[in-house]
Amino acid sequence: MAVIVSKGTAGYSGWRERLKGTFLITFPALLLCLALDFVGGGILGKNFEKILTHYPLILVILPGMMDLRGNVFGALASRLTTALYLGKISRIRDPDVTTNITMAITSSTIPLIILWVAGAVQLGLSHSAIVVLAIVVSSALFIGLVLGYSTAFITVVPYKHSIDPDTIAAPLITSVADLITIPSLVYLIFFYERHPDEFYAFTALMVALLLVLIYRSRFTGEYRKSFREITLILTALAMIEIFSGSTLEHYGEVISKVIILSIMYPSILDSVGNFSSIVAATTSTRLNLAGPSELRSRDFVADVGSVLLLSPVIGLLTNLIAVYVSHLAGLEGGMIWAFVATYPILVIVNALVGIGVAYVAYTHSIDPDNVAIPTVTTISDVLGTVYVVLLAESLA
């Protein structure tokens, strides 16, 4: 697939190339993301009652934690893509790549603590809450290392093969984040229950590795500014995610009555966020390369429109795969046609939000690469959580 840069813009050369790119590159990426999401969704559905009963604080943190990982590393993918187009980086081993990865991991620390504090205040400080904090921290640091270098790989390698990373990097990395977030949390719960001493040693090791990365990074003025922007934005978004987590925990009993929705939950949030991330990343790149006038071009509208055409297909597949996974897990589940019909509307609304956020950030001298994806995926989580609750209440 030939990706061109014309008059400072990145995109496909014509309608035939655009549609070919959408169905041969973007659609398979979204389909892979959907399949990955159901790994976490199946595990969540299977262990939903256990978490709700013994570790309810995890449900308060879960939407924010999933979103933080998607936000941080989705934004990292967007920044690395822009850096590739501007010629600032060319290899995974570049020092700037290492610094960006370290910045991504550390910038999510404060929001995670805020989410935990909010959950502890809501549900009460207990021994279970302390255990959840250790689980969240160890999971965040370990997976942060995995996601950081995975993000670098899926931006640099496609770019070297003349594929626009904006069309695949953000959705893939956010889905990989969701894939490993839920299983890692469940695994660490079992790890703690069976080997508590080894679990705490593992947590200490992860903290030590983070300190080593910070020592080896070089936070110049440009990176310090980006770090402040990202941390401030993620902290604000974490405050919003408290609503999603509290809603999920509060309506956990309702969702458990329509258990297929707990299986679909990660996929709904992630797929809507994926569509929005593609649109937001495309908008950010065009703004950084050519300015606001590029958003009025037919090419930009066509790029966005061709991606959104996939939303009805992804919605239908989400429900079909959920039925299959629920049967594999020994749970009940069937088609929810109200979901299939309304899912594309949810996608379009969030995509428009992504365009708007990127534009507003750019016009206020804030790098849209740092704010567009985090903001739109957070909004996707909030709207997606409310959406799932409303579906559950209508079906329960």
Disulfide bonds with the S-S distance in Angstrom:
none
